[in-house]
Amino acid sequence: MNIFAEFIHSIYDFKSYKGFQENSWLKTLLYGVLLGTIVIFITLFLPLLMLLIPSGGMEGLAREYIPEFVLEDDEFWIEEPVEYTQYNPGQGNILVKADSDRPITEEITRVDLLAYDQALVIDAHHVLLKLQGQVRTFTHSEVGLGDWTKERLIKEAMPYIQVLFWGVDLILWWVLLLAFFGGALIIAWVGKLMASMQNKEISFGSLYKMAIYTRTAPLLLKMVYMWIPVSIPFFVLINMGISCFYMWKAIEVAAEDRKPIEIIL
């Protein structure tokens, strides 16, 4: 069975999991990389491309959405207030706010920031930054960015921003791909417990192979979930629970008389 046929069979045909455990490690890992890459592209890169392409790339997007501003002599001015919020179960909640007419870094409280994983708030004299749960406030002189305008930002900083942007995306792709295989590892350990409950002797290597395939249907569901304006409580637990159900059914049809082969991952 080729990899593309395995995509279909892993969703509806539990008996196919008996054959998946016989696949070579190269084929199984290639399946995982392909599945993970498709999910990452649909949930992360495709939304970015849909935003960038109509605007003419990052420079066009910057000209369209960044308002006129001046940062000079450690004082910030912006043509009109800006507030951007993102509520995303996959990427975290984000707040970006800028207003040079009000001391918004003093007005916003830690309680206001509880809903956000990352926040950037800028007023005429201060910058408030929330990263990894830590909230800090700086003066513009402490940040030390120097003098900037919108036009200078686009002309001088955009090439570096583009490299940084796509570099971060590449790193994020690797991190998410490793997270995919890490999630399969958790399912494999759950499968080990399930196998013992069913008195099945299946090697951990075989369980890990099947675990990679059990992630297919939940990740396809995740792709749909990322594109609909609906919030499902405990979606991550539900997602992993579906894989556990697939693993349970896969173990039920696994060969009992198959001699376990211990494979060190």
Residue pairs with C-beta under 8 A, 6 or more apart in sequence:
1 9
1 16
1 19
3 27
3 30
3 31
3 34
6 16
6 20
6 31
6 213
7 35
7 216
9 16
10 16
10 17
10 20
10 213
10 214
10 216
10 217
11 216
11 217
11 220
14 246
14 249
14 250
14 252
14 253
15 253
17 210
17 213
17 214
17 246
17 249
17 250
17 253
17 254
18 250
18 253
18 254
18 255
20 28
20 209
20 210
20 213
20 250
21 202
21 206
21 207
21 209
21 210
21 254
23 31
23 209
25 209
25 263
28 209
28 212
28 213
29 212
31 212
31 213
32 180
32 181
32 184
32 212
32 215
33 177
35 180
35 212
35 215
35 216
35 219
36 176
36 177
36 180
36 181
36 219
37 173
37 177
39 180
39 219
39 220
39 222
39 223
40 173
40 176
40 177
42 223
42 226
43 90
43 222
43 223
43 226
44 90
44 91
44 169
44 172
44 173
44 176
45 169
48 169
51 61
52 58
52 61
55 61
55 64
58 158
58 161
58 162
58 165
59 154
59 158
62 153
62 154
62 158
63 154
66 150
66 153
66 154
67 78
67 79
67 80
67 82
67 150
68 78
68 79
68 149
68 150
69 76
69 77
69 78
69 79
69 98
69 148
69 149
69 150
70 76
70 77
70 148
70 149
71 77
71 140
71 145
71 146
71 147
71 148
71 149
72 147
72 148
73 147
74 125
74 139
74 140
74 141
75 124
75 125
75 140
76 98
76 100
76 122
76 123
76 124
76 125
76 140
77 100
77 124
78 98
78 99
78 100
78 122
81 97
81 98
81 99
81 101
82 96
82 97
82 98
82 99
83 95
83 96
83 97
83 98
84 94
84 95
84 96
84 97
85 93
85 94
85 95
85 96
85 116
86 93
86 94
87 93
88 94
89 225
89 231
89 235
89 236
90 222
90 226
92 117
92 118
93 115
93 116
93 117
93 118
94 116
94 117
94 118
94 119
95 113
95 116
95 118
95 119
95 120
95 121
95 130
96 119
96 120
96 121
97 104
97 108
97 119
97 120
97 121
97 122
98 121
98 122
98 123
99 122
99 123
100 123
100 124
101 124
102 123
103 123
103 124
103 125
103 126
104 121
104 122
104 123
105 121
105 122
105 123
105 126
105 127
105 128
105 137
106 123
106 126
108 121
108 128
110 135
113 119
113 130
113 135
116 130
117 130
118 130
118 131
119 128
119 129
119 130
119 135
120 127
120 128
120 129
120 130
121 127
121 128
121 129
122 128
125 139
125 140
126 137
126 138
126 139
126 140
127 137
127 138
127 139
127 140
127 143
128 135
128 136
128 137
128 138
129 135
129 136
129 137
129 138
180 215
180 219
181 212
183 215
183 240
183 243
184 208
184 211
184 212
184 214
184 215
185 208
185 211
185 265
186 240
187 211
187 214
187 215
187 240
187 243
187 244
187 247
188 204
188 207
188 208
188 210
188 211
190 244
190 247
191 202
191 207
191 210
191 211
191 247
191 250
191 251
192 204
192 207
194 244
194 247
194 248
194 251
195 201
195 202
195 207
195 251
195 254
198 251
198 252
200 251
200 254
200 256
201 256
201 258
201 260
202 251
202 254
202 258
202 260
203 260
203 261
203 262
203 263
204 262
204 263
204 265
205 261
205 262
205 263
205 265
206 254
206 260
206 261
206 263
207 247
207 251
208 265
210 247
210 250
210 251
211 243
211 247
213 246
213 250
214 243
214 244
214 246
214 247
214 250
215 243
217 242
217 243
217 246
218 239
218 240
218 242
218 243
219 239
221 239
221 242
222 235
222 239
225 232
225 235
232 238
